[in-house]
Amino acid sequence: MVKIGITARLFLSLLIVSMLTAVGVGLGTRWSFKQGFQGYLNEVEARRMEAMAFEFSRAYQEHGNWDFIRNNREAWERYTGAIGRERATSPRPGGDSIYYAVPDKAPRRLGLYDQQGNHLAGNLQTGADLRYQPVLVNGVAVGTLAGAPLRGLQEEAELTFQTQQQRDSLFIGLLTLVLAALAAILLARSFVAPTRRLIAAASKVAAGDYGVRVPHAQRDELGTLARNFNIMVATLESNEALRRHFMADISHELRTPLSVLQAQLEAMEDGIEPIDANSLKALLDEVATLSRLVEDMRQITLSEVGAFDYRREALDLAALLASEVHKWHEPMALAGMQIITDTQAALTIEGDTVRLRQLLRNLFNNTLRHAEGATQVRVSLHVLRDQAVLTLADNGAGVTDSGLPLLFERFWRGDRARSRTTGGSGLGLSICRSIVEAHGGSISATHVQATPPRGLAIRITLPLPGELA
């Protein structure tokens, strides 16, 4: 089966429409010309009859009766043949021009009758559509000209003119079709060009080239499609970059504890490091680091693919927060930080108790590990515009301006030189973001104050019951 491209289909569609239009216009023009030209000739005949009636009126006055023309074909042809269809230069009475033709050409569709209706000369005319022109002498009708309307073109000049018009119409029609075909080719190519660019770009994207973009200057559906295509490719490019970074970060995070384990085990094998409780404890510490990192990776992966088992129920967020604050008082105090709370007595939301408790523990653990120089941690919970707003702020050194947008990214650390023992896996806040978003809320980070120490404030909003979509 022959495959026809979109350009050919569009070209054929435009060409067929142009052909149908040309044929329709041609047939309509031909019919209109035929009717109009025939009407024009009938109008000429009517004017000719007026001129003839004027001439017969003068002849009647000259002879005093109709005997000069009764059954006299030669006289009939002499009086009627001198008045034809070509415009003369001499005006007739009243200012209108009269018409002249080749002599001895008496009209075949005309007859003359006296005032009693008796046929005098010319052809006997019958039919309901006859045209009558009275012959007046001093305002009194002394006779009547009866003429049959033109029902077809008969004269050689008329037929020649009609043939010429049809030939010209055919030539114009063919020329119009050629121009329409050229226009259809240009239009088809201009219409399909954006689609071809999209096809070529899609092929490159399918081959793994996410840097391709297509122009989108058009303000139509194709322009919108091109813009959406560029957005899609940019998203794929970003996701691919994140995937590569994620794989690189995983390799980086796993390499250090594995290297430490390998070095210690080789030292034990060579007898450099004794196999005792301290050595085994060091190995267990590295294994615990690996286990924690793998668990964090599992948690973040589950949260991002929506595999967390969320069991939503009505819970008192204020009570849950108070319980966690109580557990973290002593670890914070040992680190030199005081927890100051400003919360409501009760605040009910719909959520998963286990996941929200994990959220709070990650936040407190992040503050304990990374709030360098902090002496206070302020925890507040209140309602703002139908939302529960939880804020956890410290007065430590904070993070840089460039680090704020990256705070919730996977494996990001404010200090790359920080060890995994003190710096963690860099996944805790990323897990927090996933939990908050799964509850229909949002999480953000800002500086507490503009001057150092700038501190860090993490703000979480959660919808109240009835507001959760």
Secondary structure, 3 states (H helix, E strand, C coil): CCCCCHHHHHHHHHHHHHHHHHHHHHHHHHHHHHHHHHHHHHHHHHHHHHHHHHHHHHHHHHHCCCCCCCCCHHHHHHHHHCCCCEEEEEECCCCCEEEECCCCCCCCCEEEEECCCCEEEECCCCCCCCEEEEEEECCEEEEEEEECCCCCCCCHHHHHHHHHHHHHHHHHHHHHHHHHHHHHHHHHHHHHHHHHHHHHHHHHHHCCCCCCCCCCCCCCHHHHHHHHHHHHHHHHHHHHHHHHHHHHHHHHHHHHHHHHHHHHHHHHHHCCCCCCHHHHHHHHHHHHHHHHHHHHHHHHHHHHCCCCCCCCEEEEHHHHHHHHHHHHHHHHHHCCCEEEEEECCCCEEEECHHHHHHHHHHHHHHHHHHCCCCCEEEEEEEECCCEEEEEEEECCCCCCCCCHHHCCCCCCCCCCCCCHHHHCCCCHHHHHHHHHHHCCCEEEEECCCCCCCCCEEEEEEEECCCCCC
